[in-house]
Amino acid sequence: MAKNIKKGDLVQVITGATQARGGDRGKQGRVIEVLVEQNRVIVEGVNYITKHTRVGQTQRGTKTGGIETMEAPIHISNVAIVDPETKKPTRVGFRTEQVTKDGVSKTVRVRYAKKSGKDL
């Protein structure tokens, strides 16, 4: 399932509470990290949590810890890739193309955005 979404893709959250109710549905952001084993992605600016870290000291004597705000993983089925032309969520397809490099022909699978409908 994680093969459709890669690091750096622009995605949109398609499920959950609306932004009017304090949720993240409809927000768009870049994928920071893909957690393949858990089928989750971390999206920039989406699904913020507050994390309390224990106060400690570094080698130089500076204090660490406190309350941090960071992005939490979101399930991969709750996001959709955004079509670069229409800026709407879309599905992803694969097609094979012939690539010639240094006289060597090679068949490669290439991702492409399918036609995005009204809404997804």
Backbone atoms as SQL, in Angstrom:
CREATE TABLE atoms (id INTEGER PRIMARY KEY, chain TEXT, resi INTEGER, resn TEXT, atom TEXT, x REAL, y REAL, z REAL);
INSERT INTO atoms VALUES
  (1, 'A', 1, 'MET', 'N', 0.826, -1.199, 0.000),
  (2, 'A', 1, 'MET', 'CA', 0.000, 0.000, 0.000),
  (3, 'A', 1, 'MET', 'C', 0.864, 1.255, 0.000),
  (4, 'A', 2, 'ALA', 'N', 2.013, 1.189, 0.636),
  (5, 'A', 2, 'ALA', 'CA', 2.857, 2.377, 0.786),
  (6, 'A', 2, 'ALA', 'C', 3.610, 2.718, -0.493),
  (7, 'A', 3, 'LYS', 'N', 3.487, 1.908, -1.535),
  (8, 'A', 3, 'LYS', 'CA', 4.245, 2.184, -2.758),
  (9, 'A', 3, 'LYS', 'C', 3.690, 3.383, -3.523),
  (10, 'A', 4, 'ASN', 'N', 2.439, 3.778, -3.266),
  (11, 'A', 4, 'ASN', 'CA', 1.861, 4.898, -3.997),
  (12, 'A', 4, 'ASN', 'C', 2.335, 6.248, -3.488),
  (13, 'A', 5, 'ILE', 'N', 2.658, 6.344, -2.232),
  (14, 'A', 5, 'ILE', 'CA', 3.036, 7.622, -1.634),
  (15, 'A', 5, 'ILE', 'C', 4.502, 7.572, -1.248),
  (16, 'A', 6, 'LYS', 'N', 5.233, 8.614, -1.640),
  (17, 'A', 6, 'LYS', 'CA', 6.663, 8.676, -1.362),
  (18, 'A', 6, 'LYS', 'C', 6.992, 9.955, -0.618),
  (19, 'A', 7, 'LYS', 'N', 8.171, 9.997, -0.048),
  (20, 'A', 7, 'LYS', 'CA', 8.642, 11.183, 0.656),
  (21, 'A', 7, 'LYS', 'C', 8.713, 12.353, -0.316),
  (22, 'A', 8, 'GLY', 'N', 8.165, 13.498, 0.110),
  (23, 'A', 8, 'GLY', 'CA', 8.183, 14.688, -0.737),
  (24, 'A', 8, 'GLY', 'C', 6.913, 14.903, -1.532),
  (25, 'A', 9, 'ASP', 'N', 6.007, 13.922, -1.563),
  (26, 'A', 9, 'ASP', 'CA', 4.741, 14.076, -2.290),
  (27, 'A', 9, 'ASP', 'C', 3.840, 15.080, -1.584),
  (28, 'A', 10, 'LEU', 'N', 3.051, 15.795, -2.374),
  (29, 'A', 10, 'LEU', 'CA', 2.032, 16.682, -1.822),
  (30, 'A', 10, 'LEU', 'C', 0.755, 15.869, -1.666),
  (31, 'A', 11, 'VAL', 'N', 0.242, 15.774, -0.427),
  (32, 'A', 11, 'VAL', 'CA', -0.949, 14.975, -0.158),
  (33, 'A', 11, 'VAL', 'C', -1.993, 15.822, 0.553),
  (34, 'A', 12, 'GLN', 'N', -3.237, 15.318, 0.516),
  (35, 'A', 12, 'GLN', 'CA', -4.343, 15.984, 1.198),
  (36, 'A', 12, 'GLN', 'C', -5.036, 14.977, 2.095),
  (37, 'A', 13, 'VAL', 'N', -5.412, 15.410, 3.292),
  (38, 'A', 13, 'VAL', 'CA', -6.139, 14.551, 4.229),
  (39, 'A', 13, 'VAL', 'C', -7.584, 14.469, 3.749),
  (40, 'A', 14, 'ILE', 'N', -8.108, 13.244, 3.597),
  (41, 'A', 14, 'ILE', 'CA', -9.450, 13.071, 3.035),
  (42, 'A', 14, 'ILE', 'C', -10.461, 12.555, 4.051),
  (43, 'A', 15, 'THR', 'N', -10.024, 12.226, 5.272),
  (44, 'A', 15, 'THR', 'CA', -10.952, 11.743, 6.297),
  (45, 'A', 15, 'THR', 'C', -10.715, 12.470, 7.605),
  (46, 'A', 16, 'GLY', 'N', -11.618, 12.282, 8.538),
  (47, 'A', 16, 'GLY', 'CA', -11.490, 12.886, 9.860),
  (48, 'A', 16, 'GLY', 'C', -12.396, 14.087, 10.010),
  (49, 'A', 17, 'ALA', 'N', -12.204, 14.788, 11.108),
  (50, 'A', 17, 'ALA', 'CA', -13.020, 15.966, 11.399),
  (51, 'A', 17, 'ALA', 'C', -12.637, 17.115, 10.474),
  (52, 'A', 18, 'THR', 'N', -13.624, 17.946, 10.145),
  (53, 'A', 18, 'THR', 'CA', -13.364, 19.094, 9.281),
  (54, 'A', 18, 'THR', 'C', -12.548, 20.138, 10.033),
  (55, 'A', 19, 'GLN', 'N', -12.004, 21.083, 9.299),
  (56, 'A', 19, 'GLN', 'CA', -11.198, 22.129, 9.911),
  (57, 'A', 19, 'GLN', 'C', -12.052, 23.027, 10.799),
  (58, 'A', 20, 'ALA', 'N', -13.337, 23.162, 10.469),
  (59, 'A', 20, 'ALA', 'CA', -14.235, 23.969, 11.283),
  (60, 'A', 20, 'ALA', 'C', -14.433, 23.356, 12.673),
  (61, 'A', 21, 'ARG', 'N', -14.286, 22.039, 12.766),
  (62, 'A', 21, 'ARG', 'CA', -14.436, 21.340, 14.043),
  (63, 'A', 21, 'ARG', 'C', -13.088, 21.050, 14.699),
  (64, 'A', 22, 'GLY', 'N', -12.039, 21.661, 14.184),
  (65, 'A', 22, 'GLY', 'CA', -10.726, 21.478, 14.777),
  (66, 'A', 22, 'GLY', 'C', -9.939, 20.311, 14.228),
  (67, 'A', 23, 'GLY', 'N', -10.391, 19.711, 13.141),
  (68, 'A', 23, 'GLY', 'CA', -9.701, 18.567, 12.553),
  (69, 'A', 23, 'GLY', 'C', -8.765, 18.971, 11.432),
  (70, 'A', 24, 'ASP', 'N', -8.339, 17.974, 10.684),
  (71, 'A', 24, 'ASP', 'CA', -7.360, 18.206, 9.620),
  (72, 'A', 24, 'ASP', 'C', -7.877, 17.893, 8.221),
  (73, 'A', 25, 'ARG', 'N', -9.153, 17.499, 8.080),
  (74, 'A', 25, 'ARG', 'CA', -9.650, 17.132, 6.762),
  (75, 'A', 25, 'ARG', 'C', -9.576, 18.323, 5.804),
  (76, 'A', 26, 'GLY', 'N', -9.029, 18.087, 4.624),
  (77, 'A', 26, 'GLY', 'CA', -8.893, 19.134, 3.626),
  (78, 'A', 26, 'GLY', 'C', -7.531, 19.814, 3.627),
  (79, 'A', 27, 'LYS', 'N', -6.728, 19.598, 4.659),
  (80, 'A', 27, 'LYS', 'CA', -5.400, 20.213, 4.712),
  (81, 'A', 27, 'LYS', 'C', -4.452, 19.502, 3.756),
  (82, 'A', 28, 'GLN', 'N', -3.550, 20.269, 3.162),
  (83, 'A', 28, 'GLN', 'CA', -2.550, 19.719, 2.266),
  (84, 'A', 28, 'GLN', 'C', -1.170, 19.955, 2.860),
  (85, 'A', 29, 'GLY', 'N', -0.265, 19.033, 2.598),
  (86, 'A', 29, 'GLY', 'CA', 1.101, 19.170, 3.086),
  (87, 'A', 29, 'GLY', 'C', 2.014, 18.169, 2.425),
  (88, 'A', 30, 'ARG', 'N', 3.312, 18.379, 2.579),
  (89, 'A', 30, 'ARG', 'CA', 4.322, 17.481, 2.017),
  (90, 'A', 30, 'ARG', 'C', 4.580, 16.325, 2.979),
  (91, 'A', 31, 'VAL', 'N', 4.860, 15.155, 2.400),
  (92, 'A', 31, 'VAL', 'CA', 5.171, 13.970, 3.189),
  (93, 'A', 31, 'VAL', 'C', 6.612, 14.098, 3.682),
  (94, 'A', 32, 'ILE', 'N', 6.784, 14.055, 4.997),
  (95, 'A', 32, 'ILE', 'CA', 8.108, 14.136, 5.603),
  (96, 'A', 32, 'ILE', 'C', 8.751, 12.756, 5.657),
  (97, 'A', 33, 'GLU', 'N', 7.935, 11.745, 6.015),
  (98, 'A', 33, 'GLU', 'CA', 8.465, 10.399, 6.197),
  (99, 'A', 33, 'GLU', 'C', 7.363, 9.387, 5.927),
  (100, 'A', 34, 'VAL', 'N', 7.740, 8.235, 5.364),
  (101, 'A', 34, 'VAL', 'CA', 6.807, 7.134, 5.136),
  (102, 'A', 34, 'VAL', 'C', 7.227, 5.972, 6.025),
  (103, 'A', 35, 'LEU', 'N', 6.313, 5.539, 6.900),
  (104, 'A', 35, 'LEU', 'CA', 6.569, 4.399, 7.780),
  (105, 'A', 35, 'LEU', 'C', 5.918, 3.176, 7.139),
  (106, 'A', 36, 'VAL', 'N', 6.689, 2.435, 6.355),
  (107, 'A', 36, 'VAL', 'CA', 6.159, 1.367, 5.516),
  (108, 'A', 36, 'VAL', 'C', 5.584, 0.231, 6.350),
  (109, 'A', 37, 'GLU', 'N', 6.276, -0.152, 7.428),
  (110, 'A', 37, 'GLU', 'CA', 5.827, -1.301, 8.226),
  (111, 'A', 37, 'GLU', 'C', 4.477, -1.045, 8.880),
  (112, 'A', 38, 'GLN', 'N', 4.209, 0.214, 9.254),
  (113, 'A', 38, 'GLN', 'CA', 2.963, 0.548, 9.936),
  (114, 'A', 38, 'GLN', 'C', 1.913, 1.127, 8.994),
  (115, 'A', 39, 'ASN', 'N', 2.228, 1.265, 7.716),
  (116, 'A', 39, 'ASN', 'CA', 1.324, 1.866, 6.727),
  (117, 'A', 39, 'ASN', 'C', 0.894, 3.269, 7.148),
  (118, 'A', 40, 'ARG', 'N', 1.850, 4.073, 7.576),
  (119, 'A', 40, 'ARG', 'CA', 1.559, 5.428, 8.024),
  (120, 'A', 40, 'ARG', 'C', 2.522, 6.408, 7.387),
  (121, 'A', 41, 'VAL', 'N', 2.089, 7.666, 7.331),
  (122, 'A', 41, 'VAL', 'CA', 2.933, 8.736, 6.810),
  (123, 'A', 41, 'VAL', 'C', 2.922, 9.896, 7.796),
  (124, 'A', 42, 'ILE', 'N', 3.997, 10.674, 7.805),
  (125, 'A', 42, 'ILE', 'CA', 4.062, 11.898, 8.593),
  (126, 'A', 42, 'ILE', 'C', 3.998, 13.049, 7.610),
  (127, 'A', 43, 'VAL', 'N', 2.967, 13.887, 7.760),
  (128, 'A', 43, 'VAL', 'CA', 2.711, 14.982, 6.826),
  (129, 'A', 43, 'VAL', 'C', 3.004, 16.307, 7.524),
  (130, 'A', 44, 'GLU', 'N', 3.675, 17.183, 6.805),
  (131, 'A', 44, 'GLU', 'CA', 4.057, 18.482, 7.352),
  (132, 'A', 44, 'GLU', 'C', 2.816, 19.334, 7.606),
  (133, 'A', 45, 'GLY', 'N', 2.650, 19.792, 8.847),
  (134, 'A', 45, 'GLY', 'CA', 1.554, 20.677, 9.206),
  (135, 'A', 45, 'GLY', 'C', 0.237, 19.988, 9.499),
  (136, 'A', 46, 'VAL', 'N', 0.239, 18.662, 9.598),
  (137, 'A', 46, 'VAL', 'CA', -1.001, 17.907, 9.811),
  (138, 'A', 46, 'VAL', 'C', -0.828, 17.001, 11.028),
  (139, 'A', 47, 'ASN', 'N', -1.901, 16.838, 11.827),
  (140, 'A', 47, 'ASN', 'CA', -1.955, 15.907, 12.953),
  (141, 'A', 47, 'ASN', 'C', -0.924, 16.272, 14.021),
  (142, 'A', 48, 'TYR', 'N', -0.982, 17.521, 14.464),
  (143, 'A', 48, 'TYR', 'CA', -0.065, 17.990, 15.504),
  (144, 'A', 48, 'TYR', 'C', -0.426, 17.392, 16.860),
  (145, 'A', 49, 'ILE', 'N', 0.603, 17.018, 17.620),
  (146, 'A', 49, 'ILE', 'CA', 0.426, 16.555, 18.991),
  (147, 'A', 49, 'ILE', 'C', 1.417, 17.311, 19.874),
  (148, 'A', 50, 'THR', 'N', 1.138, 17.354, 21.183),
  (149, 'A', 50, 'THR', 'CA', 2.096, 17.922, 22.109),
  (150, 'A', 50, 'THR', 'C', 2.756, 16.771, 22.848),
  (151, 'A', 51, 'LYS', 'N', 4.072, 16.804, 22.883),
  (152, 'A', 51, 'LYS', 'CA', 4.843, 15.731, 23.501),
  (153, 'A', 51, 'LYS', 'C', 5.631, 16.314, 24.663),
  (154, 'A', 52, 'HIS', 'N', 5.486, 15.691, 25.822),
  (155, 'A', 52, 'HIS', 'CA', 6.208, 16.128, 27.014),
  (156, 'A', 52, 'HIS', 'C', 7.498, 15.323, 27.105),
  (157, 'A', 53, 'THR', 'N', 8.643, 16.021, 27.101),
  (158, 'A', 53, 'THR', 'CA', 9.923, 15.343, 27.209),
  (159, 'A', 53, 'THR', 'C', 10.557, 15.661, 28.553),
  (160, 'A', 54, 'ARG', 'N', 11.249, 14.699, 29.093),
  (161, 'A', 54, 'ARG', 'CA', 11.857, 14.831, 30.410),
  (162, 'A', 54, 'ARG', 'C', 12.988, 15.853, 30.378),
  (163, 'A', 55, 'VAL', 'N', 13.101, 16.629, 31.431),
  (164, 'A', 55, 'VAL', 'CA', 14.150, 17.638, 31.524),
  (165, 'A', 55, 'VAL', 'C', 15.468, 16.943, 31.813),
  (166, 'A', 56, 'GLY', 'N', 16.492, 17.317, 31.057),
  (167, 'A', 56, 'GLY', 'CA', 17.817, 16.745, 31.249),
  (168, 'A', 56, 'GLY', 'C', 18.870, 17.792, 30.939),
  (169, 'A', 57, 'GLN', 'N', 20.107, 17.353, 30.915),
  (170, 'A', 57, 'GLN', 'CA', 21.198, 18.256, 30.588),
  (171, 'A', 57, 'GLN', 'C', 22.064, 17.632, 29.519),
  (172, 'A', 58, 'THR', 'N', 22.577, 18.479, 28.634),
  (173, 'A', 58, 'THR', 'CA', 23.507, 18.006, 27.619),
  (174, 'A', 58, 'THR', 'C', 24.928, 18.088, 28.176),
  (175, 'A', 59, 'GLN', 'N', 25.906, 17.716, 27.376),
  (176, 'A', 59, 'GLN', 'CA', 27.303, 17.759, 27.791),
  (177, 'A', 59, 'GLN', 'C', 27.743, 19.177, 28.150),
  (178, 'A', 60, 'ARG', 'N', 27.200, 20.151, 27.463),
  (179, 'A', 60, 'ARG', 'CA', 27.596, 21.544, 27.687),
  (180, 'A', 60, 'ARG', 'C', 26.876, 22.162, 28.887),
  (181, 'A', 61, 'GLY', 'N', 25.879, 21.485, 29.407),
  (182, 'A', 61, 'GLY', 'CA', 25.182, 21.996, 30.581),
  (183, 'A', 61, 'GLY', 'C', 23.881, 22.718, 30.258),
  (184, 'A', 62, 'THR', 'N', 23.458, 22.735, 28.981),
  (185, 'A', 62, 'THR', 'CA', 22.195, 23.387, 28.636),
  (186, 'A', 62, 'THR', 'C', 21.038, 22.461, 28.971),
  (187, 'A', 63, 'LYS', 'N', 19.929, 23.053, 29.352),
  (188, 'A', 63, 'LYS', 'CA', 18.738, 22.290, 29.721),
  (189, 'A', 63, 'LYS', 'C', 18.006, 21.828, 28.465),
  (190, 'A', 64, 'THR', 'N', 17.495, 20.623, 28.515),
  (191, 'A', 64, 'THR', 'CA', 16.656, 20.096, 27.441),
  (192, 'A', 64, 'THR', 'C', 15.334, 19.679, 28.045),
  (193, 'A', 65, 'GLY', 'N', 14.358, 19.436, 27.187),
  (194, 'A', 65, 'GLY', 'CA', 13.071, 18.959, 27.666),
  (195, 'A', 65, 'GLY', 'C', 12.025, 20.042, 27.649),
  (196, 'A', 66, 'GLY', 'N', 10.830, 19.679, 28.088),
  (197, 'A', 66, 'GLY', 'CA', 9.717, 20.599, 28.093),
  (198, 'A', 66, 'GLY', 'C', 8.599, 20.062, 27.216),
  (199, 'A', 67, 'ILE', 'N', 7.765, 20.956, 26.723),
  (200, 'A', 67, 'ILE', 'CA', 6.634, 20.571, 25.883),
  (201, 'A', 67, 'ILE', 'C', 6.967, 20.923, 24.437),
  (202, 'A', 68, 'GLU', 'N', 6.924, 19.913, 23.572),
  (203, 'A', 68, 'GLU', 'CA', 7.206, 20.100, 22.145),
  (204, 'A', 68, 'GLU', 'C', 5.943, 19.829, 21.345),
  (205, 'A', 69, 'THR', 'N', 5.778, 20.561, 20.260),
  (206, 'A', 69, 'THR', 'CA', 4.692, 20.301, 19.318),
  (207, 'A', 69, 'THR', 'C', 5.295, 19.663, 18.078),
  (208, 'A', 70, 'MET', 'N', 4.762, 18.506, 17.682),
  (209, 'A', 70, 'MET', 'CA', 5.314, 17.798, 16.533),
  (210, 'A', 70, 'MET', 'C', 4.201, 17.078, 15.775),
  (211, 'A', 71, 'GLU', 'N', 4.527, 16.671, 14.545),
  (212, 'A', 71, 'GLU', 'CA', 3.552, 15.947, 13.729),
  (213, 'A', 71, 'GLU', 'C', 3.552, 14.472, 14.108),
  (214, 'A', 72, 'ALA', 'N', 2.370, 13.899, 14.194),
  (215, 'A', 72, 'ALA', 'CA', 2.226, 12.476, 14.478),
  (216, 'A', 72, 'ALA', 'C', 1.888, 11.752, 13.180),
  (217, 'A', 73, 'PRO', 'N', 2.167, 10.451, 13.101),
  (218, 'A', 73, 'PRO', 'CA', 1.833, 9.699, 11.885),
  (219, 'A', 73, 'PRO', 'C', 0.326, 9.614, 11.669),
  (220, 'A', 74, 'ILE', 'N', -0.068, 9.550, 10.404),
  (221, 'A', 74, 'ILE', 'CA', -1.465, 9.388, 10.022),
  (222, 'A', 74, 'ILE', 'C', -1.526, 8.204, 9.068),
  (223, 'A', 75, 'HIS', 'N', -2.608, 7.434, 9.134),
  (224, 'A', 75, 'HIS', 'CA', -2.692, 6.230, 8.305),
  (225, 'A', 75, 'HIS', 'C', -2.703, 6.606, 6.827),
  (226, 'A', 76, 'ILE', 'N', -2.057, 5.769, 6.043),
  (227, 'A', 76, 'ILE', 'CA', -1.850, 6.062, 4.620),
  (228, 'A', 76, 'ILE', 'C', -3.157, 6.072, 3.835),
  (229, 'A', 77, 'SER', 'N', -4.183, 5.385, 4.349),
  (230, 'A', 77, 'SER', 'CA', -5.465, 5.358, 3.650),
  (231, 'A', 77, 'SER', 'C', -6.264, 6.638, 3.868),
  (232, 'A', 78, 'ASN', 'N', -5.827, 7.472, 4.806),
  (233, 'A', 78, 'ASN', 'CA', -6.536, 8.711, 5.097),
  (234, 'A', 78, 'ASN', 'C', -5.997, 9.907, 4.328),
  (235, 'A', 79, 'VAL', 'N', -5.020, 9.680, 3.454),
  (236, 'A', 79, 'VAL', 'CA', -4.480, 10.762, 2.635),
  (237, 'A', 79, 'VAL', 'C', -4.531, 10.354, 1.167),
  (238, 'A', 80, 'ALA', 'N', -4.595, 11.360, 0.300),
  (239, 'A', 80, 'ALA', 'CA', -4.584, 11.126, -1.145),
  (240, 'A', 80, 'ALA', 'C', -3.598, 12.094, -1.783),
  (241, 'A', 81, 'ILE', 'N', -2.922, 11.637, -2.806),
  (242, 'A', 81, 'ILE', 'CA', -1.964, 12.477, -3.517),
  (243, 'A', 81, 'ILE', 'C', -2.713, 13.566, -4.268),
  (244, 'A', 82, 'VAL', 'N', -2.130, 14.774, -4.276),
  (245, 'A', 82, 'VAL', 'CA', -2.738, 15.918, -4.951),
  (246, 'A', 82, 'VAL', 'C', -2.230, 15.976, -6.385),
  (247, 'A', 83, 'ASP', 'N', -3.170, 16.112, -7.334),
  (248, 'A', 83, 'ASP', 'CA', -2.821, 16.257, -8.751),
  (249, 'A', 83, 'ASP', 'C', -2.127, 17.602, -8.938),
  (250, 'A', 84, 'PRO', 'N', -0.925, 17.629, -9.521),
  (251, 'A', 84, 'PRO', 'CA', -0.208, 18.895, -9.646),
  (252, 'A', 84, 'PRO', 'C', -0.900, 19.912, -10.556),
  (253, 'A', 85, 'GLU', 'N', -1.728, 19.456, -11.474),
  (254, 'A', 85, 'GLU', 'CA', -2.394, 20.386, -12.397),
  (255, 'A', 85, 'GLU', 'C', -3.651, 20.999, -11.791),
  (256, 'A', 86, 'THR', 'N', -4.526, 20.153, -11.213),
  (257, 'A', 86, 'THR', 'CA', -5.810, 20.637, -10.708),
  (258, 'A', 86, 'THR', 'C', -5.787, 20.984, -9.223),
  (259, 'A', 87, 'LYS', 'N', -4.725, 20.601, -8.512),
  (260, 'A', 87, 'LYS', 'CA', -4.597, 20.830, -7.060),
  (261, 'A', 87, 'LYS', 'C', -5.710, 20.159, -6.269),
  (262, 'A', 88, 'LYS', 'N', -6.244, 19.061, -6.785),
  (263, 'A', 88, 'LYS', 'CA', -7.274, 18.287, -6.096),
  (264, 'A', 88, 'LYS', 'C', -6.742, 16.890, -5.816),
  (265, 'A', 89, 'PRO', 'N', -7.286, 16.205, -4.788),
  (266, 'A', 89, 'PRO', 'CA', -6.824, 14.845, -4.517),
  (267, 'A', 89, 'PRO', 'C', -7.171, 13.911, -5.662),
  (268, 'A', 90, 'THR', 'N', -6.284, 12.989, -5.943),
  (269, 'A', 90, 'THR', 'CA', -6.469, 12.083, -7.063),
  (270, 'A', 90, 'THR', 'C', -5.891, 10.718, -6.723),
  (271, 'A', 91, 'ARG', 'N', -6.133, 9.764, -7.602),
  (272, 'A', 91, 'ARG', 'CA', -5.562, 8.443, -7.439),
  (273, 'A', 91, 'ARG', 'C', -4.301, 8.349, -8.291),
  (274, 'A', 92, 'VAL', 'N', -3.484, 7.358, -7.991),
  (275, 'A', 92, 'VAL', 'CA', -2.203, 7.219, -8.666),
  (276, 'A', 92, 'VAL', 'C', -2.205, 5.937, -9.475),
  (277, 'A', 93, 'GLY', 'N', -1.667, 6.020, -10.686),
  (278, 'A', 93, 'GLY', 'CA', -1.523, 4.845, -11.528),
  (279, 'A', 93, 'GLY', 'C', -0.068, 4.654, -11.901),
  (280, 'A', 94, 'PHE', 'N', 0.240, 3.495, -12.467),
  (281, 'A', 94, 'PHE', 'CA', 1.582, 3.198, -12.922),
  (282, 'A', 94, 'PHE', 'C', 1.512, 2.818, -14.389),
  (283, 'A', 95, 'ARG', 'N', 2.502, 3.242, -15.141),
  (284, 'A', 95, 'ARG', 'CA', 2.615, 2.807, -16.526),
  (285, 'A', 95, 'ARG', 'C', 4.087, 2.566, -16.820),
  (286, 'A', 96, 'THR', 'N', 4.343, 1.727, -17.810),
  (287, 'A', 96, 'THR', 'CA', 5.722, 1.416, -18.150),
  (288, 'A', 96, 'THR', 'C', 6.171, 2.310, -19.296),
  (289, 'A', 97, 'GLU', 'N', 7.400, 2.760, -19.214),
  (290, 'A', 97, 'GLU', 'CA', 7.982, 3.602, -20.255),
  (291, 'A', 97, 'GLU', 'C', 9.371, 3.094, -20.579),
  (292, 'A', 98, 'GLN', 'N', 9.771, 3.301, -21.816),
  (293, 'A', 98, 'GLN', 'CA', 11.116, 2.940, -22.253),
  (294, 'A', 98, 'GLN', 'C', 12.052, 4.119, -22.021),
  (295, 'A', 99, 'VAL', 'N', 13.109, 3.886, -21.284),
  (296, 'A', 99, 'VAL', 'CA', 14.096, 4.925, -21.006),
  (297, 'A', 99, 'VAL', 'C', 15.419, 4.485, -21.612),
  (298, 'A', 100, 'THR', 'N', 16.016, 5.378, -22.414),
  (299, 'A', 100, 'THR', 'CA', 17.296, 5.071, -23.031),
  (300, 'A', 100, 'THR', 'C', 18.364, 5.963, -22.415),
  (301, 'A', 101, 'LYS', 'N', 19.376, 5.314, -21.841),
  (302, 'A', 101, 'LYS', 'CA', 20.466, 6.058, -21.216),
  (303, 'A', 101, 'LYS', 'C', 21.781, 5.409, -21.630),
  (304, 'A', 102, 'ASP', 'N', 22.649, 6.172, -22.224),
  (305, 'A', 102, 'ASP', 'CA', 23.960, 5.697, -22.693),
  (306, 'A', 102, 'ASP', 'C', 23.827, 4.514, -23.638),
  (307, 'A', 103, 'GLY', 'N', 22.817, 4.555, -24.502),
  (308, 'A', 103, 'GLY', 'CA', 22.617, 3.507, -25.487),
  (309, 'A', 103, 'GLY', 'C', 21.964, 2.253, -24.952),
  (310, 'A', 104, 'VAL', 'N', 21.596, 2.226, -23.663),
  (311, 'A', 104, 'VAL', 'CA', 20.961, 1.052, -23.063),
  (312, 'A', 104, 'VAL', 'C', 19.493, 1.370, -22.849),
  (313, 'A', 105, 'SER', 'N', 18.611, 0.532, -23.418),
  (314, 'A', 105, 'SER', 'CA', 17.172, 0.720, -23.274),
  (315, 'A', 105, 'SER', 'C', 16.682, -0.080, -22.072),
  (316, 'A', 106, 'LYS', 'N', 15.815, 0.559, -21.279),
  (317, 'A', 106, 'LYS', 'CA', 15.341, -0.070, -20.055),
  (318, 'A', 106, 'LYS', 'C', 13.864, 0.244, -19.874),
  (319, 'A', 107, 'THR', 'N', 13.071, -0.720, -19.383),
  (320, 'A', 107, 'THR', 'CA', 11.662, -0.505, -19.096),
  (321, 'A', 107, 'THR', 'C', 11.527, -0.130, -17.626),
  (322, 'A', 108, 'VAL', 'N', 10.847, 1.014, -17.365),
  (323, 'A', 108, 'VAL', 'CA', 10.722, 1.533, -16.017),
  (324, 'A', 108, 'VAL', 'C', 9.260, 1.809, -15.720),
  (325, 'A', 109, 'ARG', 'N', 8.857, 1.538, -14.457),
  (326, 'A', 109, 'ARG', 'CA', 7.498, 1.879, -14.027),
  (327, 'A', 109, 'ARG', 'C', 7.490, 3.321, -13.557),
  (328, 'A', 110, 'VAL', 'N', 6.524, 4.097, -14.043),
  (329, 'A', 110, 'VAL', 'CA', 6.443, 5.520, -13.736),
  (330, 'A', 110, 'VAL', 'C', 5.079, 5.811, -13.130),
  (331, 'A', 111, 'ARG', 'N', 5.054, 6.609, -12.034),
  (332, 'A', 111, 'ARG', 'CA', 3.786, 7.014, -11.427),
  (333, 'A', 111, 'ARG', 'C', 3.191, 8.164, -12.217),
  (334, 'A', 112, 'TYR', 'N', 1.848, 8.210, -12.260),
  (335, 'A', 112, 'TYR', 'CA', 1.175, 9.349, -12.861),
  (336, 'A', 112, 'TYR', 'C', -0.154, 9.553, -12.152),
  (337, 'A', 113, 'ALA', 'N', -0.609, 10.806, -12.147),
  (338, 'A', 113, 'ALA', 'CA', -1.879, 11.141, -11.496),
  (339, 'A', 113, 'ALA', 'C', -3.010, 10.853, -12.464),
  (340, 'A', 114, 'LYS', 'N', -3.996, 10.077, -11.999),
  (341, 'A', 114, 'LYS', 'CA', -5.162, 9.810, -12.832),
  (342, 'A', 114, 'LYS', 'C', -6.055, 11.041, -12.857),
  (343, 'A', 115, 'LYS', 'N', -7.073, 11.020, -13.674),
  (344, 'A', 115, 'LYS', 'CA', -8.005, 12.144, -13.739),
  (345, 'A', 115, 'LYS', 'C', -8.687, 12.317, -12.401),
  (346, 'A', 116, 'SER', 'N', -8.607, 13.517, -11.839),
  (347, 'A', 116, 'SER', 'CA', -9.255, 13.759, -10.554),
  (348, 'A', 116, 'SER', 'C', -10.687, 14.208, -10.819),
  (349, 'A', 117, 'GLY', 'N', -11.608, 13.581, -10.123),
  (350, 'A', 117, 'GLY', 'CA', -13.017, 13.910, -10.301),
  (351, 'A', 117, 'GLY', 'C', -13.412, 15.103, -9.484),
  (352, 'A', 118, 'LYS', 'N', -14.685, 15.187, -9.159),
  (353, 'A', 118, 'LYS', 'CA', -15.180, 16.283, -8.333),
  (354, 'A', 118, 'LYS', 'C', -14.474, 16.319, -6.998),
  (355, 'A', 119, 'ASP', 'N', -14.618, 15.247, -6.265),
  (356, 'A', 119, 'ASP', 'CA', -13.995, 15.116, -4.955),
  (357, 'A', 119, 'ASP', 'C', -13.602, 13.669, -4.757),
  (358, 'A', 120, 'LEU', 'N', -12.708, 13.454, -3.866),
  (359, 'A', 120, 'LEU', 'CA', -12.292, 12.092, -3.561),
  (360, 'A', 120, 'LEU', 'C', -12.458, 11.820, -2.096);
